Amino acid sequence: MKKLNALLLFTLISISLFAQKGDIRGFVYDKDNGEPIMFCNVIIEGLAIGTATDVNGFFNISGVPAGSQTLLVTYIGYDTLRQSVSLKNKQILNQKLEISSSSVQIETVTVSADRQEMKSEVKVSVTKITPKDIKIIPAIGGESDLAQYLQVLPGVVFTGDQGGQLYIRGGSPIQNKVLLDGMIVYNPFHSIGLFSVFDTDIMRNADIYTGGFGAQYGGRISSIMDITTRDGNKNRLSGKVATSSFGSKLMLEGPLFKKGGNSSFIMSAKTSYLDRSSKTLYTYIDTAGLPYSYTDLYGKISFTGNSGSKWSMFGYNYQDKVSYRDVSNLGWKSGGVGSNFILIPSGNSTIIEGTFAYSSYLIKLEETLLQPRQSGVNGFNLGLNFKSFQNENEIQYGLEILGYQTDFDFTNATGIQIEQKENSTELSGFIRYKVKKGKFIFDPGVRIYKYNSLRATFEPRLGAKFLASERLRLKLAAGKYSQNLVSTNSDQDVVNLFYGFLSAPDNLPDEFRGEEVENGLQTANHLILGMEYDISNKVDFNIEGYIKDFTQLTNINKNKLTGSDPDFIVEEGLAKGVDFVLKYNDPKIYFWLVYSLGYISRTGEEITYSPHFDRRHNVNLVSTYRFGADKSWSFDARWNLGSGFPFTQTQGFYPNLDFSDGIDTEYTSETGGLGILYAGLNEGRLPWYHRLDIALKKTHDLSKNSKFEWNVGVTNLYNRENIFYFNRIEYKRVNQLPIMPSAGMSLSF
């Protein structure tokens, strides 16, 4: 009996000890500059539990057995860190971990944190982009840019070098939400179409959701671009100066105080002088030069506490100008200021994030023989998010408030003026719960919106993944989405540089296709099915099929003839397709194949048509080859092939008499103006588009903290004549940019 009692006592003690668990959380930083390390692996040595850090370098490991444990932190290019910790029962232990850059070049492929995340997150239709990723694309004009990288993503269509915008899986630019450190940016791309407003060197990460995004995002019906910037070097003053045939830039970062520690700043200024340099370098394109110029400014200060809590304040000013001599002048400016924070309460498994920002945007266009037009939007956004961890599960919830004013003034070709000046308020709340059960990961959520005086909208979202095997994963995403903003452009337009914003209007038709039109909100439903397969340690394959059902679209009525006609029209839309991605990643060679097949349509009251961005086939091949004794040389190439865009064909011409003299008009002798007979809207197809870009880079290490890099590149290497537009009156074809060599150099210190 005594032996039995002793055995029972031992068993109870063992069970009690086994049940004693706690949580370990914290941040991982780069020891050299104090920047958070994203997506590195943090595991408990000897146990099959661990996680990867997020975009802020934060990690949380729940259910860790109490007692002495060893944290193991690994990341490619850094020395492995082992940190001993002692964990008590039910304790939430905070850790601040620092890892150092490795002096040893690793030739083998290590399982990436990104691949590990694929096994712990749903990750449907999302691409994570870092500056390292952007720099594998041939740098047009000598500087790598986010806009050039976005063009190779699956499902993304780029309409041209001049004035091109990004259209993501059937959505127009107005349906893409762009966030910079939580602040709304209304126009992220410059008019030349090759450059964004963002400086690659100050970016930390960009999450690009091409559809099916979760309940934590709202306010747009097609896609989300969530961009975060670095905090800056906390230990020393550093920076970069660069110049090229297109423009120049200066980036500075460092501690706010001499002692460094927990505060830092980062600032960037970049400008384009292509309108002047092209008069010397690219006279074969236009002797008067290319009419594009811009200036981008960004600054940020950050303060970090010992627990990892952080507060930042930031601001930007972006300006763009296009001047076509004797034809038109277009300019826009965008500015904003904001603040965000991350709060890590002690002894609590919840982290709190918040953002408050104000931003504005104003665009003006002056054209010969036409009335000038302008569009502006300005307002604030306030958000507060909470995230709690429960073992491998997490719950996130939050609130968001937006208030903004839109101001629009436009006169159409028939002389009818359309004006709108309106104040709008949006209030939304969301909740999502990610749970992992065996081989299944579920991420359901809901977002509730209240637009002005309209009734609330209920938007359910769902993400799910099945881990079929160690290499194969099946995934799904679905959701309902809405937005209040409307574009000053119409989907029936061709590329239009005038890109403005309107609030959902009231002046709409009472009915659309026999059904009552309740409001001017744009709405859509998404459904995405996909598969991920790890072919080997170096090769990944991903396929996704999608449907975006745009149940209501609001467009400006550019054909308004009388004052009583509605200012806006209602349409429906459908986008469907499939995207294939094949990646090969090796220390020497990187190869990326992307193929997208898509079908896009818009349906009006009396017409169904293909919008001008309906590209049926789109192929991107991207490759990087690193060579030399220390891999300081890099050769990059990108080839893009796309089927032709829709366009409206010309059926014929006729003398257009205006009968200004009434019945006395001499119509038998007067010739009148030139009238054009058009075929059906966008029933024709332009020729196929293809272009090859290459770049060669060389890096020279000058010291431990400084390096010099030079690069040369060629855009449109074989001088493909890709059509821009056709001047029907002059019967003249105008092409996109021809072959353009460029060179640049930079000094980092």
Secondary structure as UniProt FT lines:
FT   HELIX           2..19
FT   STRAND          21..30
FT   TURN            31..33
FT   TURN            38..39
FT   STRAND          41..44
FT   TURN            45..46
FT   STRAND          50..52
FT   TURN            55..56
FT   STRAND          58..65
FT   STRAND          67..74
FT   TURN            76..77
FT   STRAND          81..87
FT   TURN            89..90
FT   STRAND          92..99
FT   HELIX           113..118
FT   TURN            119..120
FT   STRAND          126..129
FT   HELIX           131..134
FT   TURN            135..136
FT   HELIX           140..142
FT   HELIX           146..150
FT   TURN            151..152
FT   TURN            154..155
FT   STRAND          156..158
FT   TURN            161..163
FT   STRAND          166..168
FT   TURN            169..170
FT   HELIX           173..175
FT   STRAND          176..180
FT   TURN            181..182
FT   STRAND          183..184
FT   TURN            191..192
FT   HELIX           200..202
FT   STRAND          203..209
FT   TURN            215..216
FT   STRAND          223..229
FT   STRAND          238..244
FT   STRAND          247..254
FT   TURN            258..259
FT   STRAND          263..272
FT   HELIX           274..281
FT   TURN            283..285
FT   TURN            287..288
FT   STRAND          292..304
FT   TURN            306..307
FT   STRAND          310..324
FT   TURN            325..327
FT   STRAND          328..343
FT   TURN            346..347
FT   STRAND          350..367
FT   TURN            368..369
FT   STRAND          373..390
FT   TURN            391..392
FT   STRAND          393..411
FT   TURN            413..414
FT   STRAND          417..437
FT   TURN            438..439
FT   STRAND          440..451
FT   TURN            452..453
FT   STRAND          457..467
FT   STRAND          472..483
FT   STRAND          485..487
FT   TURN            491..492
FT   STRAND          501..503
FT   STRAND          511..512
FT   TURN            513..514
FT   STRAND          515..516
FT   STRAND          522..534
FT   STRAND          539..556
FT   TURN            558..559
FT   TURN            563..564
FT   STRAND          568..585
FT   STRAND          589..603
FT   STRAND          608..609
FT   TURN            612..613
FT   STRAND          617..627
FT   TURN            629..630
FT   STRAND          633..642
FT   STRAND          646..647
FT   STRAND          650..656
FT   TURN            660..661
FT   HELIX           662..664
FT   TURN            667..669
FT   STRAND          673..678
FT   TURN            681..682
FT   STRAND          684..685
FT   STRAND          689..701
FT   STRAND          707..715
FT   TURN            717..718
FT   STRAND          723..727
FT   TURN            728..731
FT   STRAND          732..735
FT   STRAND          740..748
//
